[in-house]
Structures are given as C-alpha cells and as structure tokens.
Amino acid sequence: MLNRLSRKWLAILVLALAGASVLGTVVVTGMLSAQGQTSPSSANVVPPRREVSGQAQTTNDGQAPNISFIDSPNPTCYLPEAGTAVCYIKWSYLYVSASSGQNVISMTVSIDDHLRAYHSGFFQSAMYIPGGMTTPGYQVTCGSPGSSGNEEVGETYSYVIRARETGGLSSANYGSVTCPADLARVFLPIVQ
C-alpha cells in the first residue's frame, strides 16, 4: 500500500517538475533598453497600491475581496560596486495566492513597462518566489545625481507585479523605487 502511494506521489512530482520545466519559471534580467527609456521625475513616483481585476482592492464595507492576493514587500535598489552605474532592484520575496478553489496561472514583474520576469503556476493555489531565486535582482542603470528630480539620488523606476488565476481574476501591485546615484568610471590606458 505504501509503495503504491509512494509511486503515485512520485509520478505526480515527476509530472509537476516536467510541467514546470516546460511552463517553467523564466527570469529575464538585463539592462533596460536605452531606446524609449525616459528619465522619470519626482512627479512620476508611484505610491504603492494594489489593484484587483482592474478595480480598487476594497469593497463597500472596506473589506478586501476574496480573490488573488499579492504580497510584495517594498523593493530596494542597491549599488553593489561604485563606479559601475549598475544597480539592482530586489524584493525580499514575492507571494501570490489564488481565491478559494482556483489556481495561480502566472505572476509577472515589469519595471518601467518592460517585462522582467514571468513565473508560471502549475496547479498550485499559491506561489512563493524567494528573493534568492532572483539574486542579484533586476539590473537597471543607477542614474546620475538628480536624474529623478532629487539631487541626492539617481533614477526612479516604476514597477508592476501582476498575478492571474484560473477563475479569470487578476490582481496587481504598483509602486516605484529610487536607486542611489552613480556614474560609470572610465579608465584610459596610459600611453608612454
């Protein structure tokens, strides 16, 4: 009896892993395209907010509706090495849960309207993406001092984390994150 159950769960696990490798979690990283990239001003800073299927997340009684939910603690933008102008935007984790009886189809991360990650679900009611899975984070240009309208910091990037579930509902978290200012150093060879 135990062997039959073990084989059954092993078969389910193998199918799930095979499906996950086909549907897979694809993390797309790299520099944002310089084409069409605009320098956001401080007026473009997006306060964190949540949206569910195109509607505000609260109902008339002030309670959140029982549909897909995304938990994404405020992101950070950090500069690992000064003089490179390369920063990374990172969340400590991303979590989404589907409404009762539904499954998560996907969760996406977009930064400045560029899709940066696509995580697909596989018959699961919740999805948890630890920060270590996307280490070092999503690469962006730090920006020169004042590029976001504040002389003490660099670029400000807007982000959208969107989730969809099998019942057709979706939810999204919106916000923005500001990076430290940094300029790339250029080293010229010494000619003798």
DACOR-V352889 format. One record per pair of residues at least 12 apart in sequence whose C-alpha atoms are under 10 Angstrom apart, sorted by the first residue. I is the first residue (numbers start at 1). GAP is how many residues later the second one is. Records with the same first field share a line. If there is no record, write none. Layout:
BEGIN
I->GAP ; GAP
END
This chain:
BEGIN
16->106 ; 107
17->105
19->101 ; 102 ; 103 ; 104
20->99 ; 100 ; 101 ; 102
22->98
23->83 ; 96 ; 97 ; 98 ; 99
24->94 ; 95 ; 96 ; 97 ; 98
25->81 ; 82 ; 92 ; 93 ; 94 ; 95 ; 96 ; 104
26->82 ; 90 ; 91 ; 92 ; 93 ; 94
27->81 ; 82 ; 88 ; 89 ; 90 ; 91 ; 92 ; 106 ; 107 ; 111
28->81 ; 87 ; 88 ; 89 ; 90 ; 106 ; 110 ; 111
29->59 ; 86 ; 87 ; 88 ; 105 ; 107 ; 108 ; 109 ; 110 ; 111
30->58 ; 86 ; 107 ; 108 ; 109 ; 110
31->55 ; 56 ; 57 ; 85 ; 107 ; 108 ; 109 ; 110
32->79 ; 80 ; 81 ; 82 ; 83 ; 84 ; 106 ; 107 ; 108 ; 109
33->81 ; 107
34->107
37->75 ; 76 ; 77
38->74 ; 117 ; 119
39->104 ; 108 ; 109 ; 110 ; 115 ; 116 ; 117 ; 118
40->72 ; 107 ; 108 ; 109 ; 115 ; 116 ; 117 ; 118
41->105 ; 106 ; 107 ; 108 ; 109 ; 114 ; 115 ; 116
42->104 ; 105 ; 106 ; 107 ; 108 ; 113 ; 114 ; 136
43->105 ; 106
44->104 ; 105 ; 112 ; 113 ; 114 ; 132
45->103 ; 111 ; 112 ; 113 ; 130 ; 131 ; 132 ; 133
46->110 ; 111 ; 112 ; 113 ; 128 ; 129 ; 130 ; 131
47->111 ; 127 ; 128 ; 129 ; 130
48->25 ; 26 ; 110 ; 111 ; 112 ; 125 ; 126 ; 127 ; 128 ; 129
49->111 ; 123 ; 124 ; 125 ; 126
50->19 ; 20 ; 21 ; 110 ; 111 ; 112 ; 121 ; 122 ; 123 ; 124 ; 125
51->18 ; 19 ; 111 ; 119 ; 120 ; 121 ; 122 ; 123
52->12 ; 13 ; 15 ; 16 ; 17 ; 18 ; 110 ; 111 ; 112 ; 117 ; 118 ; 119 ; 120 ; 121
53->14 ; 15 ; 110 ; 111 ; 115 ; 116 ; 117 ; 118 ; 119
54->115 ; 116 ; 117 ; 118
55->115 ; 116
56->115
57->12 ; 114 ; 115
65->34
66->32 ; 33 ; 34
67->30 ; 31 ; 32 ; 33 ; 35 ; 98 ; 100 ; 102 ; 103 ; 104
68->28 ; 29 ; 30 ; 31 ; 32 ; 34 ; 35 ; 36 ; 57 ; 58 ; 94 ; 95 ; 96 ; 97 ; 99 ; 100 ; 101 ; 102 ; 103 ; 104
69->26 ; 27 ; 28 ; 29 ; 30 ; 57 ; 93 ; 94 ; 95 ; 101 ; 102 ; 103 ; 104
70->24 ; 25 ; 26 ; 27 ; 28 ; 37 ; 56 ; 57 ; 58 ; 91 ; 92 ; 93 ; 100 ; 101 ; 102 ; 103
71->22 ; 23 ; 24 ; 25 ; 26 ; 57 ; 90 ; 101 ; 102
72->19 ; 20 ; 21 ; 22 ; 23 ; 24 ; 57 ; 89 ; 101 ; 102
73->17 ; 18 ; 19 ; 20 ; 21 ; 22
74->16 ; 17 ; 18 ; 19 ; 101 ; 102 ; 103
75->14 ; 15 ; 16 ; 17 ; 18 ; 62 ; 84 ; 100 ; 101 ; 102 ; 103
76->12 ; 13 ; 14 ; 15 ; 16 ; 61 ; 100 ; 101 ; 102 ; 103
77->12 ; 13 ; 14 ; 60 ; 61 ; 62 ; 63 ; 65 ; 78 ; 79 ; 80 ; 100 ; 101 ; 102 ; 103
78->12 ; 58 ; 59 ; 61 ; 62 ; 64 ; 100 ; 101 ; 102 ; 103
79->60 ; 61 ; 62 ; 63 ; 100 ; 101 ; 102 ; 103
80->56
81->101
82->98 ; 99 ; 100 ; 101 ; 102 ; 103
83->98 ; 99 ; 100 ; 101 ; 102 ; 103
84->57 ; 58 ; 98 ; 99 ; 100 ; 101 ; 102
85->55 ; 56 ; 57 ; 58 ; 59 ; 69 ; 95 ; 96 ; 97 ; 98 ; 99 ; 100
86->53 ; 54 ; 55 ; 56 ; 57 ; 93 ; 94 ; 95 ; 96 ; 97 ; 98
87->49 ; 50 ; 51 ; 52 ; 53 ; 54 ; 55 ; 56 ; 67 ; 68 ; 92 ; 93 ; 94 ; 95
88->47 ; 48 ; 49 ; 50 ; 51 ; 52 ; 53 ; 54 ; 91
89->22 ; 45 ; 46 ; 47 ; 48 ; 49 ; 50 ; 51 ; 53 ; 68 ; 70 ; 88 ; 89 ; 90
90->41 ; 42 ; 44 ; 45 ; 46 ; 47 ; 48 ; 49 ; 87
91->38 ; 39 ; 40 ; 41 ; 43 ; 44 ; 46 ; 47
92->37 ; 38 ; 39 ; 40 ; 41 ; 42 ; 43 ; 45
93->35 ; 36 ; 37 ; 38 ; 39 ; 40 ; 41
94->13 ; 15 ; 33 ; 34 ; 35 ; 36 ; 37 ; 67
95->12 ; 31 ; 32 ; 33 ; 34 ; 35 ; 68
96->29 ; 30 ; 31 ; 32 ; 33 ; 65 ; 66 ; 67 ; 68 ; 69 ; 75 ; 76
97->27 ; 28 ; 29 ; 30 ; 31 ; 66 ; 67 ; 68
98->26 ; 27 ; 28 ; 29 ; 65 ; 66 ; 67 ; 68 ; 69 ; 71 ; 72 ; 73
99->26 ; 27 ; 66 ; 67 ; 68 ; 70
100->25 ; 67
101->24 ; 65 ; 66
102->21 ; 22 ; 23 ; 24 ; 63 ; 64 ; 65 ; 66 ; 67
103->18 ; 19 ; 20 ; 21 ; 22 ; 23 ; 24 ; 61 ; 62 ; 63 ; 64
104->15 ; 16 ; 17 ; 18 ; 19 ; 20 ; 21 ; 22 ; 23 ; 59 ; 60 ; 61 ; 62 ; 63 ; 65 ; 66
105->14 ; 15 ; 16 ; 17 ; 18 ; 19 ; 20 ; 21 ; 22 ; 58 ; 59 ; 60 ; 61 ; 62 ; 63 ; 65
106->12 ; 13 ; 14 ; 15 ; 16 ; 21 ; 56 ; 57 ; 58 ; 59 ; 60 ; 64
107->12 ; 13 ; 14 ; 20 ; 21 ; 22 ; 54 ; 55 ; 56 ; 57 ; 58 ; 63 ; 64 ; 65
108->12 ; 52 ; 53 ; 54 ; 55 ; 56 ; 64
109->29 ; 50 ; 51 ; 52 ; 53 ; 54 ; 63 ; 64
110->28 ; 48 ; 49 ; 50 ; 51 ; 52 ; 64
111->27 ; 29 ; 46 ; 47 ; 48 ; 49 ; 50 ; 64 ; 65 ; 66
112->44 ; 45 ; 46 ; 47 ; 48 ; 64
113->44 ; 45 ; 46 ; 47
114->45 ; 46
115->44 ; 45 ; 46
116->22 ; 23 ; 43
117->17 ; 21 ; 44
118->43 ; 44 ; 45
119->44
120->43 ; 44
121->42 ; 43 ; 44 ; 45
123->43
124->41
125->40 ; 41
126->39
127->36
140->15 ; 17 ; 39
141->13 ; 14 ; 15 ; 16 ; 38 ; 39 ; 40 ; 41 ; 42 ; 43
142->12 ; 13 ; 14 ; 15 ; 36 ; 37 ; 38 ; 39 ; 40 ; 41 ; 42
143->12 ; 13 ; 35 ; 36 ; 37 ; 38 ; 39 ; 40 ; 41
144->35 ; 36 ; 37 ; 38 ; 39 ; 40
145->34 ; 35 ; 36 ; 37 ; 38
146->35
147->34
148->30 ; 31 ; 33
150->28 ; 31
151->30
152->28 ; 29
153->25 ; 26 ; 27 ; 28 ; 29
154->24 ; 25 ; 26 ; 27 ; 28 ; 29
155->22 ; 23 ; 24 ; 25 ; 26 ; 27
156->20 ; 21 ; 22 ; 23 ; 24
157->18 ; 19 ; 20 ; 21 ; 22
158->16 ; 17 ; 18 ; 19 ; 20
159->14 ; 15 ; 16 ; 17 ; 18
160->12 ; 13 ; 14 ; 15 ; 16
161->12 ; 13 ; 14
162->12
END
